[in-house]
Amino acid sequence: MSTSSQKDSFRIDLANLPLILAGPILRRTEPDSVTVWLALKESRSVSLKVYKTANGRGSIIEDLILAGSRTTVAVGNHLHIVAVTAITVNNELLEPSQIYAYDLDFGGTERTLPQALNLSGIFPYTTVSYFEHNLPTFAMPPDDLNHLKIVHGSCRKPHGGGKDALPLLDYFIEHFASEPHSRPQQLFLTGDQIYGDDVADPMLWKASQVGDVLLGWEEKLPLANEDYKTPSQLKPGERTEIAEKFAGLTAMLYDKPDKAKSHLFSLGEYYAAYLLAWSPVFWGNTFPDGQAIHQDPKKVKYWEKEAKEIAEFASELWKVRRAIANVSTYTICDDHDVTDDWYLNREWCHRVLSKPLGRRVVQNAMLAYAIFQAWGNTPEQFTNEETGEKLLQAAEKWSISRGTDKVIEAQITKYLGIPPIDLQTGLPKQKLDENVWILDRDDADRTKLIQWHYTIRSFRHEVIMLDTRNWRGYPQGKTTDPPMLLCPTAFHEQLEKPFAETDFLKQKQGRKIEASFVVVPTNLVSLSVIDKFQSLDLERDRVFNSDVGDSWNFNNVAFSKLLATLFARRSRVIILSGDIHFGCAVRLNYWASSQANSKVLDRPGILVQLTSSAFKNGELTTYFA
């Protein structure tokens, strides 16, 4: 570990960095299109080509089948993002249980993928391939569910307890690289891909510097009365008071100051958190000694502990990078992608969204989520003048203005669905959806919002990804009452509509969907002991202590409606869930007695909940649940 001072111990020499800062990450993959996400240090037009392989086994490259190109988006002076989609070139489609390879071309000097990944003699060699041809590959899902291989997980905190489990995916793919029925075909990251709160001091120290260098400017974070601070003025380990007093955040409540001591605030920090979670590029020369940062011996000791944990996390990132380049990767947000308790209840919305810094933190986190995660989930939203493309254009302009253009900021908050402030109450606008409150995003221009939920339909299965953060229904009683995790409108948009669309495709186009997966970031059913603790917190009005209301079974109306909605369309449902830092499986039988659910009276509906958590956040319940 370096013993130099905080200021000069970590310098980013852009000239000696590889062109690719993070990625490639294989994202949405369908029979007629493939999307790959990358972060580059320079603006480029990126071309993506997808090839058949001999006998569908991956080792020998054959004919071109898909192609496409796209120019990067400059979200910072030295940070250029692209999710490039390749489409069919001869009306030929990708087939089930086949392995395909893809290649990228960047023009310029580092034209090929190996050149863009490495800078010979300066940057360590890296590969994202499992074959001698040095290209990443992927297996399409099968047309026989017996061969379906899905991986899912959540909650990957760099300094969390235990070893990072995501590098194991690299082992699985490597071991079965040429076997399309055995290697994982889809990866679902079901929340908390990064942590905005509960950040290690060394992680913030690095993220602040990486973010500012790549942006090329330092953000002025609004506090109150025209006052502001820059990220460099808000040191690692010293952010708890600012987070609570000026942002209204709740991670530190009830005597947990360490949960916000190094909270991410700035846009650059949130961008950097993704780069540091997915790529080894910025992890050289790790950290200074704790004594160069803190004078308090306790803080020095804590710094050294966290630095060791972070260094261990970083040591296997090359495996993570290779793995997610070689399997279709789908994500959905949960609270820590923004901050603990994000939109948990009306009280949280009032506390945070009414404060300038609170709004800015939510804005920064959601903008980063859109660019680093949502773009690859739903690439169609980010093209042809759709809302996502407008958001990307606004993000470019926001960076050009160095975070000062209020008109552009207003556009960004609209596209992200952050509600405006009611000038009479000083609180975020709300409106009724049937008998529950929801955040009111309506405006005179009828601005179309980015939708975070989406559906994937493969050859024999469908996967419905629910957004249970942004469309909650808040009871009209106490502001801390547990919410409906989907409001009535969201039930229709996120569940009833996708099910109906699948049924239409089955009836009219002969699609043979045999299994229905629903990704629910937080659990339908949890351990009874956890429910008891949360019930006590609810009685004592300490709901932020244990995320009271994030499990479906804490709102009987929503829980009943969810089951009725699922089984009105499907007799068998598989729930993929995470969040609770331990793994479990639950089987639930459902009988309906109302005429509205007569479709499932012939036999009980069966729901299986498969909870996989955490990738890296082990705690007591992880080992003893």
Beta strands, then each sheet from edge to edge (+ up, - down):
strand 1: 20-30
strand 2: 33-40
strand 3: 45-53
strand 4: 61-71
strand 5: 73-76
strand 6: 79-88
strand 7: 99-105
strand 8: 137-139
strand 9: 150-153
strand 10: 186-189
strand 11: 221-222
strand 12: 228-229
strand 13: 328-331
strand 14: 430-433
strand 15: 436-439
strand 16: 454-457
strand 17: 461-465
strand 18: 515-520
strand 19: 572-577
strand 20: 584-590
strand 21: 605-611
sheet 1: 1+ 2- 6+ 4- 3+ 7- 8+
sheet 2: 1+ 2- 6+ 5-
sheet 3: 9+ 10+ 13+
sheet 4: 11+ 12-
sheet 5: 14+ 15-
sheet 6: 16+ 17- 18- 19- 21- 20+
end
